Amino acid sequence: MPDCKIIGCLKPAISLGMCASHYNTLVNDRRTGGKQCKEIGCIFVARSRGFCSRHYYAGTASGKIKSPRCAMNGCKLNARSKGHCQKHFDWKRRRGLLGAKPCHVNGCSKFASRGMKCERHFAQVRLYGMSEDQIAAFQNGARCAICRDAATVVDHCHTSGTVRGFLCQLCNKSLGAMRDSPKILRAAADYLERSK
């Protein structure tokens, strides 16, 4: 079976002389109706500055394609977002200098990135299905449900995914070490009481 016709790919050709991953990329690109890459002989859709991903990165590495530089004085890194390198973009976004809006959770001082929430709160909603009230309670000095120290993690059931409450790091790790089993935890408590 011949190899894929894309230079550098050694996978076996499936259709149109290409491997499955290159063929699927081509089909998806044509379905979306994008413009073709400027590189002569390339059949893929242009992603950046008129080139497909492969030719754009090869061109920037060789110096054939000049990437715009970061807008910050003295920075020699390539611009990625809003004319800035990733480091300066994050720095300006955290300080609200790029028009970023604050996180919608009460008491949070970070700026929103997705879903009107900062990265941490967006992840808590996406992973655990937490409401803004639950997030605000956690943010505003929640206590560990076991030892009453400051809560630092959201405890959830690993089978159903529902939030059980807020715990400190040590109690959360202890539950994990005991495999979230009440039977094992009772046996451990009995052991400790017998050994006094």
N, C-alpha and C positions, 0 to 999 in steps of 0.2 A: 504494500500500500504506500503511495507516495506521501511525502511530507507536505505540510501546509505551505502555500506559496508566499505567505507573509514572511519577510526576511527575519531570520532569527528564531522563528517558531519551528520546533522539531516535532510537534504533535502530528498524528496522521490526518490526512485530508479526508473530509467527510463529504462536502458538497461545494461545488464551484472552486475546487482546488484549495479549500480552506478547512482548518480544523473547526470543531463545533463552536468553540468560544468566539473565534474571529467571524465565522459565518453568522452566529446569532447577533453579534455586534452590528454587522453589516445590515442584516434584516431589520433590526430595531432602528438603526439610523435612517434607513430608507423609508420606514413607516412614518417617522416623525417629519420627513421632508426637509432635512437640513441641507446646507450647501456642501459641496464636495471639497476635500482638502486641496490646498494649492500645490502640494508636492506632486510632481509629474508621476503618473502611474498609480497613485494612491486612490483606493476606492472608498475610503472611509469619510465620514462627515466631519467637517471642520468644527472644532470645539473652541479654539482660542486663536485670535489673530489670523484666522483663515486656514489654520492647520489642524489636523487631527491631533489627539493627545500625544501619540507616539512621536510624530514629526515635530510638534511644538517643543516637547521636552528635549528631543535630540538637537533641535535648532538652538535652543537657549543654552544648552550645555556646550555646543561647539562655537557659540558666538554669532551664528548666522542670523538668529532672531534676537534683537535687543529688547530685553524686558524693561519696562519702566521702573525707575528706582523709587525708593521710599521718599515721601515728601518732607520728612524730618531732616533738618540740617545736619550734615555729617554722616548720615546713615547710608551705607553702600548696599544694603540688602534690596532684593527685588520687591516691588509693591505687589500686594495680594488683595487687600480690601480697602476700598475708598482711598486709593493712592498711598497707602502705608504698608510697611512690612507687618507681619503678624504680631511682632513684639510691640511696635508702636500703635498699631490698631487697637490691641487689647488695652494698652496703657491709656489711650485717649478715651476708649469706650467706658472703662471703669470710672473715669473721672467725669463722664457725661459731656465730653467735648465733641462728640460726633452725633449729637442729637439723640442719644439713647434715652429711653424712658426708664424710670425706676421700676423695680419689681413690685407687683401688685400685692404681695403678702405684707401685712402690717408688721412694722418693725424691721423689715429687711432694707439694708442700705445699698445693696448691689443693684446693677442695672439689668433690665430685662433683655433676654436674648431670644427666647422662643416662648410663645404662648403667654406673653406679658409677665413672664416670671424669669428669675435668674436661672442659671444652669442647674443649681442644686435643687431648687423648688420645682422646676420643670421635671427633673428626674423623679422626685418624690411623687408627683402626680402621676407620671407615666408608669412608674414601676409599681407603686402601691395603691394608686387610686385615691390618694388622700385629698380631702377637701381643703379649701383655703383656711377654714377655721382650725382644722387639725394641724396644718402647717404652722399657723400663727401660734397655736398653743405650744408646739414643739420649739418654735423660735424664741418664745418669750419665757424662758426659764422653766421648762418642764422638768419634772423630777423622775428619777428611775423608779419604776413600779416595784422593784425588789428591795433595793438598799437605800432609796431616797436621796442618793447623790444627784448631781446634775446629769440630766439625760443627754446623751450625745448621739444615739442611734435610734432608728425606727425599727422596732421588732415586728416581724411579720411571720405568718405561717408559711412554711415552704411548700406545703401541698396545695392550699387554697389561695395563697397570696394575699390574704386579708391582713390588715394591720392589727396587731394585738395590743400595742402600746409603745411607750418610750422607755428605753433602758440606757444605763451607762455601758461603756465599752466592755468592762470586765464582766458584768452580769450577762451581757449578750453573748460573749465568748463562752462563758460557763454553760449557758443553756445549749449552745452548739456542741460543746464538748460532751454534754450528757445526752446528745442526740434528740433534744426537745422532748424527752420522754419523762412524764410525771413518775412513772414506776422507778426509773433509774434515779431520779432526783430524791424520791422518798427513801430508797435504799441507801443513798449517800448520806442523807440526814440521819437515818437510823444508825449507820456506821459511825458517824461523828459523835452521836449521843452516847453510844455504847463505849467508845474509846476515851471518854472523859475520866 
